Amino acid sequence: MKIHVQIFCALFSLAIATKVDYSGHMVIRVVPQTEEQVKFLSALESSSSIDFWTRSVAANRFTDIHVSPESYNRVARALLEHGMNHKIHIANLGVLGKEEQQSIALRRALASNNKAIDVENYHTYEEIMAYLADLASTNPLVSTLVAGTSVEGRQIVQATISSDRSANKPIAWFDCNIHAREWITAATCVWIIDTITSGYGTDAEITALVDQYDWKFVPVANPDGYAYSWSNDRLWRKNRAINSGSACVGVDLNRNFPSGFGGEGSSNLPCSETHHGVSALSEPESQTLDALIAADRGRVKAAISMHSYSQLWLSSYSYSSALPVEYPEMMNAMKAGVDALVATYGTPYEYGSTGTVLYIASGTTTDHYYENEGVVHSYTIELRDKGRYGFQLPASQIVPTATKTWNGIKAFMNAI
């Protein structure tokens, strides 16, 4: 099936949309030296609309903060008042955004293959949905399920890869792009889907893994936010829910799950990037993910939530620095995955619990899958990079990012 019409329509809509201009916006990096400074940064994130791209869980680990030209002096002054200097890490997000769009357009112009999608480029929601539909109609391994709809009525689609759907095999399950601006996550999941489906029957390791497990993917778990990040605001994070009594739109879907809901690392302020919503599972997108994982209760061997950035492989708990009772088993599994991932290109990755390696974050998918659905091997993978590009990772890095991630996942699945 050709999808040229859908592509044209999507690109036309992008062309006429008014986009947020990030010219002059910066990302500043600060490294807290004390526990008090770490706590201040955590409080600042949850009590304001300041856009934290990543945050320290402990002293001597970096925090990246996106600032506008108007907010820069205010944020820098607040940091200095708490004894923290900063450096400018990304000097102009507007320039970075233009370079990203140019690379996407160039790839579109030069790419020529017979596939429904170019897996080496970023794609709109419509293009990804068309790709999944094409795959389901042409590859007997693949089926799709419209599992729910978003706030604005877009379909939330799960793709299943199975060599025998009647066998009730254990499941490897993935949610991708729950945070809209993390484009590399959907791109990585699409690349992995393409690699599995094209490699089955010819690649011995892929064939064995598909015969052993059913593979289920939700490539775009936040379709409204993802579409909005293409049409209006490249750095949009949340969904597009209307918050009663506020002009600020959106709920952070990865703070909307029951485990630790409303706790540290989330915010009750609608303007915050980590706004958790009015109640756990208040959003149709999080309800859909919850229903999907629950429908396969007892069969899900591994559940992985794809995120960016920081180059980490993370277990529960997220809402606490406490460690699960199965943590030694989790560590062995993560080590197997990270060792294979790092061996691919030498790219450094860390691993451990979210609350001790990254930061405290309440109401996450990873904790929900582990704590409420009994999935011991429930993890978050934070993909490239370490902040050189942040969320605007060039399309040229899709393949190396996806390749090493897939190598890590294969080793991890063979180890559990």
N, C-alpha and C positions, 0 to 999 in steps of 0.2 A: 504494500500500500504506500502510495506516495503522500507526503505530508506538506507539499509545497504551498498549498493554499493556507493551511494552518500557520505555517511559518510566516507567510506574507502578512496575514492578518495580525499576528502577534507583533511583528516588527513594525507594522504600520501604527498600531496602537502605542507602541513605545515611542515612536517618532513624534507623535502629536501630544504626548503627555508632558506636563510640566514637572520637571525633576528638581529635587533639592540640590542646590549648588553648594558643594563643600569646598569651594576655593577659599584658601586661607585657614581652613580648619586643620588642626594638628592633633597628633597623638603624643602625649608627654609620658615619660617613664620615671617612676619614683621607686626607690628601694627603701622601705622602712627599716629602721635599725633596732627598734624596740617593740615589745608587745603592745605598749600603749599606742604607738603609731599604727600598728596593724589594726587595732580596735577602732581607731579614729577613721581609717579608710573604710572599714566595714560599715560603720555608722553613717559615714558620708554617702556611701552608695545607696543604702536603704532609705535614707531620709531626704534624698534630693533627686532631681532629674538628671544629674550628671551621668554621662555615659561611660561607665567603666568597661573597658574591653577585656581586661583580666585583672585579678586582684590577688594580693599576697595572702597566703594562709599563715605565714610566719615571717619573722624578721629575716632580712637579707635575701628575700625573693621579690621579683619585680612586680609592679602594678602599672598597667597601661591605662591612661585616661584620655578619652577623646574630648577635646575642647574646641569651642568656636572662637573666632577672634574676639567676640564680646565677652566670653566667659573666662578667657585665658588668665587675665590678671587676677580675677576673683579667686580662681582655683589655685593659682600659684601662690597667692597671698595666704590662703587657708593652709596650704601645705607648709609654707615657711613658718607660720605661726605655731605649727606643731613640730618644728625642727627638721623638716624634710626639704631638701633641694630636689630638683628634677632636671631632666634633660629632654630636649625635643627629639623624639624618636622617629616620627614621621612629620616632615615639615609642611606638607601640603596635600591633604586628602583629595582635593579637587584634581590635582595633577595625576595622582594615582588612579583616580576613577576614570579619567579620560584615557589614560594608557590602557586600562583594563578594557574599556569599550572598543578601543582601536584594535586590540589584540583579538577580541571576540569577532569583530567585523572582518578582520583580515583572515582569520581562520575560516569563517563562513565562505569568503570569496575563493579561497584556495582549496578547500576540502572537496574531494570528489571520491565518493565511494558508493556502493550499492546498498548500504545500510539505511534504515529509516532515520538514524540519528548519527551524528559524529560524536563519538564518545570521548574525543579529545578536546571538546569545547564545552562551554557553559550553554545551557538551554533554558528557555522559558518553561513555565508550568505547562502550557499547551503542547509544546514540543515533547516534553517528557511523557505526558499522558498519551499522546499519539504514538510514541515509541512503544510504550507498554501494550497498547492495544494491538499494534502491528505484531509485536513479539508473540502475544497470546494467540493471534490468528494464524501465525506461520510456524510456530515451534511447539510441538506436542508436549514438551516439558513444562510449558508455562501456562498458567491461568491467572486471571485477575479478578479481584473482588472490589466492588465499590462498597467500602466499609462504612462510610458516613459522609456527611457534607459539612463544610466549614460555615463560619458565621455568614459569609457572603454567598453561600450556596455552591461552592466549588466541591468537586468530588475528591474524597480522600481514598486513594486506591492502594490496595495491597497486591503485590505480585508474588505468586508462589511458583517455585521451581521444584518439581518432583518427578522422579522416575516411576513412582507407583503411589498414587494418591490413596489407594485402598489399604496401604500397609500400615498407616498410622505411625510412621517413623518419628523419632525425636526431631525437634525443630531447632534450627538456627534462625533467629528473628532479629530484624534490624529496623529501627526507626531513624530517619534521616531528615535533615533540614527542619527540625522543630523550631530552630531559630532562623528566621528568614534570611538574614544577611550572610549566613554561613554556606555560601554557594558550593564550596568544595565538597560538602557532605553529600548533597544530592548527586553531584558529578561523580564522586567516588562510588556511591551505591549503584548508579547506572552503569559505570564501567565494570564493576564486579558482576552485576547481572549479565552484562554482555559477555564477559569472560567465561562465566559458568556455562551459559547457554551455548556458546560457540565451542567450548572446550569439551563438553560432555561427549563421550564416545571416542575422542581422539587423545585427550590428556588423561593419563591413568589416575593421577591424584584427584583431579576434579571429578572424574567418573566415580571413583570410590566414595568421595564425600557426598555426592548427590545420591548415590545408592544407599548411603548410610543415614543421611539426614534429608528432611524437607527444608528448603531455604525460603524464607518469607521476608519480603522487603516492603516498607512504606517509604518510597523514595522522596516524597514531599509531604511531610506530616503537618506542615503549616502552609497550606496552599494560598490563602489570602495574603499572608505576610510575605511569602515568596514572590507572588505576582506583584505586590506593591513595591518590593525591593527592586524589581525590574522597571516598573512604570513610573514610580514617583520618588522613591527614597532608597538608594542603594544600601544604606546602613540601617534599614528598619529591622527590628529584632522580634517584636511581639506578633500576636495575631491582630485582627482588625476589629475586635469587639468594642462596642460603644460602652463607655463607663458612665453610669448614671451620675449626674451632677458634676461631671468634669468634661472639659474640652479635650482632654488627653485621651487618646485611643489606644486600646490594646492591653492584652494580658500576656505575661511571660508564661507560655505553656509549660516550660520546664521548671516552673514553680507552682504549678496548678494541680499537682498530684497529692494523694493523701499523706504520704509518709513525711512527718515533720511539717505539715502544711502550716504556713504563716510564721514559721520560725526564722531564725537568723539566716541572712543571705537572701531574704526576699523582702518585699515591701508592700504595705497597704496603700501606698500612694499611687494613683492612676498614672501620674506622669513619670514614675520611675521605670527604668528599663527592666527591673525585676519585680514588677507589680504582679502579685500572686492571684488576683481575682477575688471575688466576693466569697468564694468557698471552694473547697477541693473539688476538682472535676466539674467546675462551673462552665467550662468551655466545650463546645461540640467536638473540637479537635482532640482534646485530651480524653473526652468520653469515648471517642472512636478508638484511640490507642488502647485505652483500658479494656474496652469490649473485645478487641482483637486478641490481646494477650490472654484475657480470661477465657475466651472461646477455646483456646488450646491448652488450658490449664492441665498440668501433669505431663505434657509432651515437650514443653519448651526447655531444651537443654542449655541454650545460651541466648541471652538477649543483649544486644549491643545498640547503644544510642550514639550515633555519629555526631560529633561537634567539631568546631574549630574555634580558636587555635591554641597551641602551646606544646604540642607533641608529648602527649601523656596517654597512658592507659590506666583507667581508674575504676575502682570497685566501690561498693558501699563501705561505710556510710557517707552520704553527702551532708546530711543535716546535723552531723555530730562528728567529733574527732574519735569517738569510740570505734572499735574494730569488731566486725562480725565474728561469730564463733568459728565460721569456716574460713577465716582469713588466711591461714597457712595454705589451704587448698587453693584459694583464690590467687595467692601470690605465686604459687607454682604455675598456675595456668597463665597468669599475666606474664610471667618471666618467659615462658615458652613463646608466647606471641611477640613480645618485645624483642627477644633475642633474634627471631627470624626477621622481624621488621627492620631492626637496626643493621642486620647483616646484609640487607639488600643494597643499601647505598651508604651505610655508615651514619645515617641521620640519627642524632641522639634522641632517645625517648626515655622518660621516667615512668615508673608505675608504682601504684599503691592505692590507698583509699583516698577518695575525693577530699574528705575532710582533713586529711593530714598532708596531702600533696598539693592540692589546688586551692580550695577555699571551702568554707561552710556554705551550703546551698540547700535550702529546704524545699520540699515538694517536688523532687525530681523524678523522672521516669526510672532511672537506675535503682533508686531506693524502693520505688513502688514495685517494680518487677521482682526485686529480691525479697522485700519484706511482706508484701501482700499477695504475691503470686507464687512464691516459693522457688524462684529461679536463682539458684546459688550463683551461677555464672552470669551475673548481670553486670554489665560494664558500660562505662563511657569511654570512647576513644576521641581524644582531642587531636585532630590532624594538624598538618603543617599550617603556619610556620611558627617561629618564635617571636614574631612581631615585625619583621621587616616589611611585610605587606599586610599582616593582620587578616582581616576578613576579605580583602581584595586580592587574593592570591591569583597571580597570572594564570591564564588558561594553559600556558606551557607547562605548568606544574601539576596539572591534573593526572597525567599518566604516571609520573614518578610517585606522586602521592598515593594514587590508587594501587599501583603495583606493589609497593612496600606494605601497604595496609592489608592487601589481599594475602601476601606472603605471611604476614603476622597472623591473620585470621585462620589460614589453613593450618599453621603450626599449632595455634591455640586449640582449634577444634580437634586436632589429632591428639592433643594432650589431655583433654578433659574426659 
